[in-house]
Amino acid sequence: MTDTEKREALALDIAPDTEDEATLNRLLSRAASLILNRMYPFGYDDTKTVPLRYEEIQIQLAVELYTQRGAEGQTSHSENGISRSWPEESALLKKIVPNCGSVITDGLSSKTQVILTPVDGEENTFDVSGVE
């Protein structure tokens, strides 16, 4: 799905409210950051994008972010019979599978590495020698 298609889908989901393109882009960018931070808990480079299988979740997260505008981080609120509370983490993020890794050593030295192998097959290696 292209960025334009994501913006159009988000605009449809928040209709009849209309927002400018910059706001829609910012919401999609924040949702992408949430997904990538969940997928790559040890960090990721700027070339990473939201995988195809999570694009719909990205749009749904952007809708959640939009509906919480003006009440960011709200844990509880009651006024005139209306109650609001936001969970700390969206239930949608539980659908994101973090990349797993394994700790390996060569058995001969104190050199230890963590190999993270994402679903896309690209390996990220981190040297954790001396880390307790």
MIVEXNU-541189 format. One record per atom (N, C-alpha, C): residue in three letters; residue number from 1; x, y, z; atom name. Coordinates in steps of 0.05 Angstrom, whole numbers. Layout:
BEGIN
 residu num     xx     yy     zz atome
    ala NUM      X      Y      Z    CA
...
END
This chain:
BEGIN
 residu num     xx     yy     zz atome
    met   1     17    -23      0     N
    met   1      0      0      0    CA
    met   1     18     25      0     C
    thr   2     12     43    -17     N
    thr   2     28     68    -19    CA
    thr   2     21     87      4     C
    asp   3     38    107      8     N
    asp   3     32    127     29    CA
    asp   3      6    142     22     C
    thr   4      1    147     -3     N
    thr   4    -24    160    -11    CA
    thr   4    -48    143     -5     C
    glu   5    -46    117    -10     N
    glu   5    -68     99     -4    CA
    glu   5    -73     98     26     C
    lys   6    -52     98     42     N
    lys   6    -55     98     71    CA
    lys   6    -68    123     81     C
    arg   7    -60    146     70     N
    arg   7    -73    172     77    CA
    arg   7   -102    172     70     C
    glu   8   -109    161     47     N
    glu   8   -137    160     38    CA
    glu   8   -153    142     56     C
    ala   9   -142    119     64     N
    ala   9   -156    101     82    CA
    ala   9   -160    113    109     C
    leu  10   -140    127    119     N
    leu  10   -142    141    145    CA
    leu  10   -163    162    144     C
    ala  11   -163    178    122     N
    ala  11   -183    199    119    CA
    ala  11   -211    188    119     C
    leu  12   -215    165    106     N
    leu  12   -241    152    106    CA
    leu  12   -249    142    133     C
    asp  13   -230    132    148     N
    asp  13   -235    121    175    CA
    asp  13   -243    142    195     C
    ile  14   -232    167    192     N
    ile  14   -238    188    211    CA
    ile  14   -260    206    200     C
    ala  15   -272    200    177     N
    ala  15   -293    217    166    CA
    ala  15   -317    217    185     C
    pro  16   -332    238    188     N
    pro  16   -333    262    171    CA
    pro  16   -312    283    178     C
    asp  17   -296    278    199     N
    asp  17   -274    297    204    CA
    asp  17   -254    297    181     C
    thr  18   -245    319    174     N
    thr  18   -224    321    153    CA
    thr  18   -200    335    165     C
    glu  19   -178    325    158     N
    glu  19   -153    336    168    CA
    glu  19   -135    342    144     C
    asp  20   -116    360    147     N
    asp  20    -97    366    126    CA
    asp  20    -78    342    122     C
    glu  21    -65    343    100     N
    glu  21    -46    321     93    CA
    glu  21    -23    318    113     C
    ala  22    -14    340    124     N
    ala  22      8    339    143    CA
    ala  22      0    325    169     C
    thr  23    -24    329    178     N
    thr  23    -34    316    202    CA
    thr  23    -37    286    197     C
    leu  24    -48    279    174     N
    leu  24    -51    250    168    CA
    leu  24    -24    237    166     C
    asn  25     -5    250    153     N
    asn  25     23    239    151    CA
    asn  25     35    236    179     C
    arg  26     31    255    196     N
    arg  26     43    254    223    CA
    arg  26     30    230    239     C
    leu  27      4    227    237     N
    leu  27     -9    204    251    CA
    leu  27      1    178    240     C
    leu  28      4    175    214     N
    leu  28     15    150    202    CA
    leu  28     44    146    210     C
    ser  29     59    167    212     N
    ser  29     87    165    220    CA
    ser  29     90    156    249     C
    arg  30     73    167    267     N
    arg  30     74    159    295    CA
    arg  30     65    130    298     C
    ala  31     45    122    283     N
    ala  31     36     94    283    CA
    ala  31     58     75    273     C
    ala  32     72     84    252     N
    ala  32     94     67    242    CA
    ala  32    116     65    262     C
    ser  33    122     87    277     N
    ser  33    143     85    298    CA
    ser  33    135     66    320     C
    leu  34    110     66    328     N
    leu  34    101     47    348    CA
    leu  34    105     18    339     C
    ile  35     98     13    314     N
    ile  35    100    -14    303    CA
    ile  35    130    -22    302     C
    leu  36    146     -5    291     N
    leu  36    175    -12    288    CA
    leu  36    189    -14    314     C
    asn  37    182      2    334     N
    asn  37    193     -1    361    CA
    asn  37    185    -27    373     C
    arg  38    161    -36    367     N
    arg  38    152    -62    378    CA
    arg  38    167    -85    363     C
    met  39    170    -82    337     N
    met  39    183   -103    321    CA
    met  39    213   -105    327     C
    tyr  40    226    -83    331     N
    tyr  40    255    -82    335    CA
    tyr  40    261    -69    362     C
    pro  41    258    -84    383     N
    pro  41    261    -72    410    CA
    pro  41    290    -63    416     C
    phe  42    310    -72    400     N
    phe  42    337    -64    404    CA
    phe  42    345    -42    385     C
    gly  43    326    -30    372     N
    gly  43    331     -8    353    CA
    gly  43    330    -17    324     C
    tyr  44    327      3    307     N
    tyr  44    326     -2    278    CA
    tyr  44    336     22    264     C
    asp  45    344     18    239     N
    asp  45    355     40    223    CA
    asp  45    332     54    208     C
    asp  46    338     77    196     N
    asp  46    318     93    183    CA
    asp  46    307     81    157     C
    thr  47    320     59    148     N
    thr  47    310     47    123    CA
    thr  47    287     28    128     C
    lys  48    282     21    153     N
    lys  48    260      2    159    CA
    lys  48    233     15    154     C
    thr  49    215      0    143     N
    thr  49    188     10    139    CA
    thr  49    169    -11    150     C
    val  50    144     -4    153     N
    val  50    124    -22    163    CA
    val  50    119    -44    143     C
    pro  51    122    -69    151     N
    pro  51    117    -91    133    CA
    pro  51     88    -92    123     C
    leu  52     84   -103    100     N
    leu  52     58   -104     87    CA
    leu  52     36   -115    106     C
    arg  53     44   -136    121     N
    arg  53     24   -149    138    CA
    arg  53     15   -132    161     C
    tyr  54     29   -110    168     N
    tyr  54     22    -92    190    CA
    tyr  54     11    -65    180     C
    glu  55      7    -61    154     N
    glu  55     -2    -36    145    CA
    glu  55    -30    -29    154     C
    glu  56    -48    -49    155     N
    glu  56    -75    -44    165    CA
    glu  56    -74    -36    195     C
    ile  57    -57    -49    210     N
    ile  57    -54    -42    238    CA
    ile  57    -43    -14    241     C
    gln  58    -25     -6    223     N
    gln  58    -15     21    223    CA
    gln  58    -38     41    220     C
    ile  59    -56     36    202     N
    ile  59    -79     54    198    CA
    ile  59    -97     54    222     C
    gln  60   -102     31    234     N
    gln  60   -119     29    258    CA
    gln  60   -106     44    281     C
    leu  61    -80     41    284     N
    leu  61    -65     56    305    CA
    leu  61    -67     86    301     C
    ala  62    -65     95    276     N
    ala  62    -68    123    269    CA
    ala  62    -95    133    277     C
    val  63   -116    117    272     N
    val  63   -143    125    280    CA
    val  63   -145    128    311     C
    glu  64   -133    108    325     N
    glu  64   -133    110    354    CA
    glu  64   -118    136    363     C
    leu  65    -96    142    351     N
    leu  65    -81    166    358    CA
    leu  65    -98    191    353     C
    tyr  66   -112    190    331     N
    tyr  66   -129    213    324    CA
    tyr  66   -152    217    345     C
    thr  67   -164    195    352     N
    thr  67   -187    197    371    CA
    thr  67   -178    205    399     C
    gln  68   -152    202    405     N
    gln  68   -142    209    432    CA
    gln  68   -130    237    432     C
    arg  69   -131    251    410     N
    arg  69   -120    278    409    CA
    arg  69   -134    296    429     C
    gly  70   -118    312    443     N
    gly  70   -130    330    463    CA
    gly  70   -132    317    490     C
    ala  71   -127    291    491     N
    ala  71   -128    277    516    CA
    ala  71   -106    256    518     C
    glu  72    -82    263    506     N
    glu  72    -60    245    506    CA
    glu  72    -52    235    534     C
    gly  73    -48    210    536     N
    gly  73    -38    198    561    CA
    gly  73    -59    197    583     C
    gln  74    -84    202    576     N
    gln  74   -105    203    596    CA
    gln  74   -109    175    608     C
    thr  75   -108    172    634     N
    thr  75   -113    147    647    CA
    thr  75   -141    145    658     C
    ser  76   -152    168    664     N
    ser  76   -180    169    675    CA
    ser  76   -190    197    673     C
    his  77   -216    200    667     N
    his  77   -228    226    665    CA
    his  77   -258    222    668     C
    ser  78   -270    237    686     N
    ser  78   -299    237    689    CA
    ser  78   -310    265    689     C
    glu  79   -330    270    673     N
    glu  79   -342    296    673    CA
    glu  79   -370    294    662     C
    asn  80   -390    304    677     N
    asn  80   -418    304    668    CA
    asn  80   -427    276    659     C
    gly  81   -419    256    673     N
    gly  81   -429    229    666    CA
    gly  81   -413    215    644     C
    ile  82   -392    228    634     N
    ile  82   -375    216    613    CA
    ile  82   -349    208    626     C
    ser  83   -341    183    622     N
    ser  83   -316    173    633    CA
    ser  83   -298    165    610     C
    arg  84   -272    172    613     N
    arg  84   -252    164    593    CA
    arg  84   -228    153    608     C
    ser  85   -215    134    596     N
    ser  85   -189    125    606    CA
    ser  85   -175    111    582     C
    trp  86   -149    115    580     N
    trp  86   -134    103    558    CA
    trp  86   -115     83    570     C
    pro  87   -113     60    557     N
    pro  87    -93     41    566    CA
    pro  87    -65     51    559     C
    glu  88    -46     41    574     N
    glu  88    -18     50    568    CA
    glu  88     -9     41    541     C
    glu  89    -18     18    532     N
    glu  89    -10      7    506    CA
    glu  89    -34     -2    491     C
    ser  90    -35      4    466     N
    ser  90    -58     -4    449    CA
    ser  90    -58    -35    447     C
    ala  91    -81    -46    447     N
    ala  91    -84    -75    443    CA
    ala  91    -75    -83    415     C
    leu  92    -75    -64    397     N
    leu  92    -65    -70    369    CA
    leu  92    -36    -77    369     C
    leu  93    -20    -65    387     N
    leu  93      9    -71    388    CA
    leu  93     15   -100    396     C
    lys  94     -4   -113    410     N
    lys  94      0   -141    417    CA
    lys  94     -1   -159    393     C
    lys  95    -11   -149    371     N
    lys  95    -12   -165    346    CA
    lys  95     15   -164    331     C
    ile  96     33   -146    340     N
    ile  96     59   -143    327    CA
    ile  96     79   -163    339     C
    val  97     92   -179    323     N
    val  97    111   -199    332    CA
    val  97    139   -187    333     C
    pro  98    151   -185    357     N
    pro  98    178   -174    358    CA
    pro  98    197   -194    345     C
    asn  99    219   -183    334     N
    asn  99    240   -201    323    CA
    asn  99    254   -214    346     C
    cys 100    260   -240    342     N
    cys 100    273   -256    362    CA
    cys 100    303   -258    356     C
    gly 101    318   -265    376     N
    gly 101    346   -268    372    CA
    gly 101    356   -291    389     C
    ser 102    381   -298    385     N
    ser 102    394   -319    401    CA
    ser 102    422   -310    408     C
    val 103    432   -319    431     N
    val 103    458   -313    440    CA
    val 103    477   -335    432     C
    ile 104    499   -329    419     N
    ile 104    518   -349    410    CA
    ile 104    546   -342    420     C
    thr 105    562   -361    425     N
    thr 105    590   -357    431    CA
    thr 105    606   -377    414     C
    asp 106    631   -370    410     N
    asp 106    648   -389    394    CA
    asp 106    660   -410    412     C
    gly 107    656   -408    438     N
    gly 107    666   -429    457    CA
    gly 107    695   -426    463     C
    leu 108    710   -410    448     N
    leu 108    739   -408    452    CA
    leu 108    747   -382    465     C
    ser 109    731   -361    461     N
    ser 109    737   -335    472    CA
    ser 109    713   -324    488     C
    ser 110    717   -301    498     N
    ser 110    695   -289    513    CA
    ser 110    677   -273    495     C
    lys 111    681   -275    469     N
    lys 111    664   -260    450    CA
    lys 111    636   -273    448     C
    thr 112    617   -256    453     N
    thr 112    589   -265    452    CA
    thr 112    574   -246    433     C
    gln 113    556   -257    417     N
    gln 113    540   -241    399    CA
    gln 113    511   -249    402     C
    val 114    494   -229    397     N
    val 114    466   -234    395    CA
    val 114    459   -231    366     C
    ile 115    446   -252    355     N
    ile 115    438   -251    327    CA
    ile 115    408   -247    327     C
    leu 116    398   -225    315     N
    leu 116    370   -221    312    CA
    leu 116    362   -226    283     C
    thr 117    344   -245    279     N
    thr 117    336   -252    252    CA
    thr 117    307   -245    248     C
    pro 118    301   -223    235     N
    pro 118    273   -216    230    CA
    pro 118    261   -234    209     C
    val 119    235   -231    207     N
    val 119    220   -248    188    CA
    val 119    230   -243    159     C
    asp 120    239   -219    153     N
    asp 120    248   -213    126    CA
    asp 120    275   -225    120     C
    gly 121    287   -239    139     N
    gly 121    312   -253    135    CA
    gly 121    337   -238    138     C
    glu 122    336   -212    142     N
    glu 122    360   -195    145    CA
    glu 122    370   -197    174     C
    glu 123    395   -204    177     N
    glu 123    406   -208    204    CA
    glu 123    418   -182    214     C
    asn 124    414   -178    240     N
    asn 124    427   -156    254    CA
    asn 124    443   -168    276     C
    thr 125    469   -164    277     N
    thr 125    487   -176    297    CA
    thr 125    497   -154    316     C
    phe 126    495   -160    342     N
    phe 126    504   -142    363    CA
    phe 126    525   -156    380     C
    asp 127    547   -143    385     N
    asp 127    568   -155    402    CA
    asp 127    560   -147    431     C
    val 128    557   -168    447     N
    val 128    549   -162    475    CA
    val 128    571   -173    494     C
    ser 129    595   -174    485     N
    ser 129    617   -183    502    CA
    ser 129    619   -166    526     C
    gly 130    622   -178    549     N
    gly 130    625   -163    574    CA
    gly 130    599   -153    585     C
    val 131    577   -158    572     N
    val 131    551   -150    583    CA
    val 131    541   -171    602     C
    glu 132    534   -164    625     N
    glu 132    525   -184    645    CA
    glu 132    496   -187    644     C
END
